[in-house]
Amino acid sequence: MKVLSNLLIANIKQFVRERAALFWSFAFPLIFILMFGAVFSGTDDISFSVGLVMEDDSPSAQTLSTVLGQVTAFELSTGEKDSELQALNDGDRGAVIVVPADFGETISQGGKGNIDVYYDPAKSSSQQALLPIIRQVLNEFDRIVGQAPSLVQLNEKTLQTRDMRAIDYLVPGILAMAMMQLGLFAAELLVMDRENRVLKRLGATPLRRSTLIGSAVIFRLIIALGQAALIIIVARLVFDVPMMGNWLFLAGMVILGTLTFLSLGYMISAFVRTQEAVMPLIMAIQFPMMFLSGIFFPIEFMPGFMRPIVEAMPLTYLGDSLRQIMVDAAPLHDHWVNVGVLGGWFVVSLVVAVRFFKWE
């Protein structure tokens, strides 16, 4: 135990002396929070799954249903209100349009027919693209009916009790990005120690290799939890971003995410010999995940052919889980799917790293 604590202290001292590591672990995520917060506090073919609830069978309601069915960007599903709203809450719908029972009668009497549109404010795609499309459809309905002023009153509703801002969506993504970087950049330090024969000299001592790896893993987990605390505190104090979920579950996902990307980092170091080669490989893995996993940009905006790539990225599942826990966003996947996929990446990467890693 004493050896473990001494190695842990040595790792901490080495980390503090390395300014680049300090920057990437703490300053870089905060820069992202401040940059995106300053912009947002205060859109390829896109397809949206839209639920349609028809409580009225009047000619006007049927005309509106026909117009909605002709929108190529909509995958329209007709059903009961309760089931469609549940699908929206589960993340299976981008929006739910409800045509009330008095829609046609109100229009025939010269009034404005009310249309309720439910959406998830945690999905920025709903506000940036889906709602404007629905407004255009209603304008087309007015044109077809041929009356002015507008015959329809659009009522936008959410399933949440508070407004969801873009910064609320981005902070969990920034935290996921920080976990990814912390794990992947461990490969650089390991390759550097191997190239400088530090690992070889340590291998000649009575020190167990498991103790060496254990100290490094514990050190990274401490840094990860410190990052999470710092990001959440700054987001709360500067931008009033809430933490709505369970703190223990959040800590568990931070630990699992860090272990997953740490095992990926060790797997990278197993196949790279020099410091010059490891950084380009890390960047080649990091940047696609950063911009394609949905942590900053909605997955709905991405072309269909890229969806399998997105679904294969572990950062997609970590970001989705953190967003559900922190801001109660509609899920892309069930929590246990996220845990299972991250766990699978962790096990496979660890097995490959152990099988091919060389100490010299």
RAMODA-V402670 format. One record per residue. N is the residue number from 0. SS is DSSP state (H for helix, E for strand, C for the rest). D_FIRST is the distance of its C-alpha to the first C-alpha in Angstrom with 2 decimals. Layout:
BEGIN
n-><N/N>
ss-><SS/SS>
d_first-><D_FIRST/D_FIRST>
END
This chain:
BEGIN
n-><0/1/2/3/4/5/6/7/8/9/10/11/12/13/14/15/16/17/18/19/20/21/22/23/24/25/26/27/28/29/30/31/32/33/34/35/36/37/38/39/40/41/42/43/44/45/46/47/48/49/50/51/52/53/54/55/56/57/58/59/60/61/62/63/64/65/66/67/68/69/70/71/72/73/74/75/76/77/78/79/80/81/82/83/84/85/86/87/88/89/90/91/92/93/94/95/96/97/98/99/100/101/102/103/104/105/106/107/108/109/110/111/112/113/114/115/116/117/118/119/120/121/122/123/124/125/126/127/128/129/130/131/132/133/134/135/136/137/138/139/140/141/142/143/144/145/146/147/148/149/150/151/152/153/154/155/156/157/158/159/160/161/162/163/164/165/166/167/168/169/170/171/172/173/174/175/176/177/178/179/180/181/182/183/184/185/186/187/188/189/190/191/192/193/194/195/196/197/198/199/200/201/202/203/204/205/206/207/208/209/210/211/212/213/214/215/216/217/218/219/220/221/222/223/224/225/226/227/228/229/230/231/232/233/234/235/236/237/238/239/240/241/242/243/244/245/246/247/248/249/250/251/252/253/254/255/256/257/258/259/260/261/262/263/264/265/266/267/268/269/270/271/272/273/274/275/276/277/278/279/280/281/282/283/284/285/286/287/288/289/290/291/292/293/294/295/296/297/298/299/300/301/302/303/304/305/306/307/308/309/310/311/312/313/314/315/316/317/318/319/320/321/322/323/324/325/326/327/328/329/330/331/332/333/334/335/336/337/338/339/340/341/342/343/344/345/346/347/348/349/350/351/352/353/354/355/356/357/358/359>
ss-><C/H/H/H/H/H/H/H/H/H/H/H/H/H/H/H/H/C/H/H/H/H/H/H/H/H/H/H/H/H/H/H/H/H/H/H/H/H/H/H/C/C/C/C/C/C/C/E/E/E/E/E/E/E/C/C/C/C/H/H/H/H/H/H/H/H/H/H/H/C/C/C/C/E/E/E/E/E/C/C/H/H/H/H/H/H/H/H/H/C/C/C/C/C/E/E/E/E/E/C/C/C/H/H/H/H/H/H/C/C/C/C/E/E/E/E/E/E/E/C/C/C/C/H/H/H/H/H/H/H/H/H/H/H/H/H/H/H/H/H/H/H/H/H/H/C/C/C/C/C/C/E/E/E/E/E/E/E/C/C/C/C/C/C/C/H/H/H/H/H/H/H/H/H/H/H/H/H/H/H/H/H/H/H/C/H/H/H/H/H/H/H/H/H/H/C/C/H/H/H/H/H/H/C/C/C/C/C/H/H/H/H/H/H/H/H/H/H/H/H/H/H/H/H/H/H/H/H/H/H/H/H/H/H/H/H/H/H/H/C/C/C/C/C/C/C/H/H/H/H/H/H/H/H/H/H/H/H/H/H/H/H/H/H/H/H/H/H/H/H/H/C/C/C/H/H/H/H/H/H/H/H/H/H/H/H/H/H/H/H/H/H/C/C/C/C/C/C/H/H/H/C/C/H/H/H/H/H/H/H/H/H/C/H/H/H/H/H/H/H/H/H/H/H/H/H/H/C/C/C/C/C/C/C/H/H/H/H/H/H/H/H/H/H/H/H/H/H/H/H/H/H/H/H/H/H/C/C/C/C>
d_first-><0.00/3.78/5.40/5.03/6.25/8.63/9.92/10.51/12.39/14.24/15.32/16.59/18.50/19.98/21.06/22.72/24.59/25.91/28.92/29.88/26.59/27.01/30.60/30.02/27.21/28.95/32.47/33.79/33.28/34.81/37.74/38.41/38.42/40.78/42.98/43.47/43.74/46.51/48.37/48.02/47.74/51.34/54.73/56.53/57.76/56.00/56.14/55.35/55.31/57.66/58.65/62.27/63.49/67.32/68.61/72.04/74.43/77.04/78.41/76.51/73.20/73.99/74.81/71.51/69.70/71.58/70.66/66.96/67.14/68.52/65.53/63.80/60.53/60.31/59.16/61.09/60.21/62.64/61.56/61.42/59.98/57.17/55.94/56.17/54.32/51.56/51.41/51.15/48.33/46.51/46.94/49.70/52.41/52.73/55.40/57.77/61.44/63.36/67.17/68.36/71.33/73.68/73.04/76.37/78.43/77.19/78.09/81.51/82.26/81.52/78.07/74.66/72.67/69.07/66.32/62.75/59.95/56.44/53.55/49.83/49.36/45.75/47.33/48.87/51.05/52.94/54.06/54.54/56.46/57.08/58.80/61.09/62.15/63.03/65.09/66.94/67.67/69.20/71.29/72.51/73.40/75.50/77.22/78.10/79.49/81.34/81.14/80.06/78.29/75.13/75.32/71.61/69.19/65.56/63.08/59.45/56.97/53.23/51.17/48.85/49.56/48.75/49.55/46.99/46.88/45.88/42.96/41.62/41.69/40.10/37.04/35.17/36.14/34.76/31.41/31.46/32.36/29.43/27.00/28.89/28.78/25.08/24.40/27.23/26.66/23.18/25.36/26.84/23.66/22.59/26.13/26.24/23.12/24.65/28.06/26.88/25.13/21.71/20.33/22.36/21.01/17.35/18.51/19.79/16.47/14.16/11.87/11.99/14.12/12.52/9.25/11.83/13.81/11.19/10.37/14.19/15.00/13.00/14.59/17.95/17.77/17.27/20.23/22.22/22.03/22.97/25.83/27.06/27.16/28.98/31.45/32.30/32.78/35.01/36.95/37.55/38.62/40.69/42.16/41.72/39.89/38.87/35.88/37.63/35.09/32.03/29.05/26.51/28.40/28.43/24.65/24.35/26.83/25.16/21.87/23.95/26.08/23.26/21.68/25.22/26.07/22.75/23.51/27.02/25.79/23.83/26.99/29.09/27.02/27.57/31.30/31.59/31.59/32.36/31.60/35.31/35.29/32.21/33.48/36.83/35.22/32.87/35.95/38.00/35.61/34.85/38.39/40.07/37.44/37.75/41.52/42.18/39.63/41.50/38.99/41.74/44.93/46.14/46.01/49.61/50.81/49.59/52.01/51.91/51.12/47.79/46.61/45.02/42.97/41.94/41.03/38.81/36.64/33.29/33.83/36.96/35.05/32.27/34.99/37.09/34.39/33.35/37.07/37.72/34.91/35.57/39.37/40.52/42.18/44.05/41.86/42.33/40.39/39.08/35.51/34.47/36.15/34.08/30.84/32.03/33.04/29.84/27.85/30.20/29.74/25.95/26.13/28.90/27.44/24.06/25.96/28.16/25.36/23.55/26.97/28.27/25.42/25.68/23.16/26.08>
END
